[in-house]
Amino acid sequence: MTAISNFFVVAFATPPIPEVSYTFSDDVLAVFNAIPHWDLIKTIMGLAVLVIIALSTFKILQHI
């Protein structure tokens, strides 16, 4: 019974604040902000990755 109650205590507790912060320095951000249409390029690259994952998933499912 204690395992179930511990699960609910942990599951609904406030998550801890992570100690690691993934921020980039101003120099790194300046490089990417200098690229014209970076937002568009980033979106297209993300869509390309999603298409590749979808195609590979369909290919794997065809072999099953």
C-alpha positions as CSV (number, residue, x, y, z in Angstrom):
1,M,0.0,0.0,0.0
2,T,2.9,2.4,0.7
3,A,4.2,1.9,-2.8
4,I,0.9,3.2,-4.3
5,S,0.7,6.1,-1.9
6,N,4.4,7.0,-2.6
7,F,3.6,6.9,-6.3
8,F,0.8,9.4,-6.0
9,V,2.9,11.7,-3.7
10,V,5.8,11.7,-6.2
11,A,3.5,11.9,-9.3
12,F,1.6,15.0,-8.2
13,A,4.5,16.7,-6.4
14,T,6.0,19.9,-7.9
15,P,9.0,18.9,-10.1
16,P,12.4,20.0,-8.9
17,I,14.1,22.9,-10.7
18,P,16.9,21.6,-12.9
19,E,20.4,22.8,-12.0
20,V,21.6,22.8,-15.6
21,S,20.7,25.7,-17.8
22,Y,20.9,25.4,-21.6
23,T,21.5,29.0,-22.5
24,F,23.9,30.1,-25.2
25,S,26.3,32.9,-25.0
26,D,25.7,36.2,-26.8
27,D,28.5,35.3,-29.3
28,V,26.8,32.1,-30.4
29,L,23.4,33.8,-30.6
30,A,25.0,36.6,-32.7
31,V,26.2,34.0,-35.3
32,F,22.8,32.5,-35.7
33,N,21.0,35.9,-35.7
34,A,23.4,37.0,-38.5
35,I,22.1,34.3,-40.8
36,P,19.3,35.8,-43.0
37,H,15.9,34.0,-42.7
38,W,17.2,31.8,-39.9
39,D,13.7,31.1,-38.6
40,L,12.6,29.8,-42.0
41,I,15.7,27.7,-42.4
42,K,15.3,26.2,-38.9
43,T,11.6,25.4,-39.6
44,I,12.5,23.7,-42.9
45,M,15.3,21.7,-41.3
46,G,12.9,20.5,-38.5
47,L,10.3,19.5,-41.1
48,A,12.9,17.6,-43.1
49,V,13.9,15.7,-39.9
50,L,10.2,14.8,-39.3
51,V,9.7,13.6,-42.9
52,I,12.8,11.4,-42.7
53,I,11.6,9.9,-39.4
54,A,8.1,9.3,-40.9
55,L,9.5,7.7,-44.0
56,S,11.9,5.5,-42.0
57,T,9.0,4.5,-39.7
58,F,6.8,3.5,-42.7
59,K,9.7,1.6,-44.2
60,I,10.2,-0.3,-40.9
61,L,6.5,-1.1,-40.7
62,Q,6.4,-2.5,-44.2
63,H,8.9,-5.2,-43.1
64,I,6.8,-6.4,-40.2
